[in-house]
């Protein structure tokens, strides 16, 4: 088991990384600089990721895409095919990248319950401002889980109000 | 605390009756202890991407296995969404009918099984995993 802990905390500017998209092209983090980025780490087998999946499209992407907000979902350690089916179920129209080796996930992962970072990161949310700085993060907890992503919506509204 | 996925559940197999007889049915009961605060998906999850709990048994001479009976799932509802999860939590029992052939000789055999599952703790969801178990079964005329 890896003993690495999260490289990034709130306030840190995230270095560029690139990951393959489902259509075979490559997405780079720098492509999204200049937008507020909502970064989601997910896995198709995770029931709570499934629960919030429709709300990512309906409540975040559709309502904020015209306000300089970008959604980027990072699926961790799964194959393209299974992720494509997952995406299509809820009609996701935002970019989805696959971190098959879990290397990007590892940089964001919390140290949690002695789990490997690529597992501890699942169902985590980050908001990066237009400069690429982490301004909000939320790790999964059953007690506070909210499929409607209320905390994210509140935070996005706050960031957008600040300009 | 380190979570060992190969031992996250407490699996306790037992037989009813404790000694099996040729030509007589018995039952394998696998008690599954799920850590407090956690749950595993049921044998019939709410949707196709979720991983069902599934018990499988290795084939064994002179014993055939009947249908596997899983307990009723708990419906975990989230009032603010349409989501319903069908899960198991606490301690559950999975039961399997055993049919011992009439020509089975007196002997001791070992029944090997595997439980596939996907679980969540209070703070993390765990990847799909499997846990093995075994139990010695005596067949006496």
Interface residues (C-beta under 8 A of the other chain):
Chain A: X1 X43 X44 X45 X46 X47 X48 X49 X50 X51 X54 X55 X85 X86 X89 X112 X113 X114 X115 X119 X120 X122 X123 X139 X140 X141 X142 X143 X145 X146 X147 X148
Chain B: X1 X2 X3 X37 X41 X45 X47 X49 X50 X51 X78 X80 X81 X82 X83 X85 X118 X120 X121 X122 X123 X124 X125 X126 X127 X128
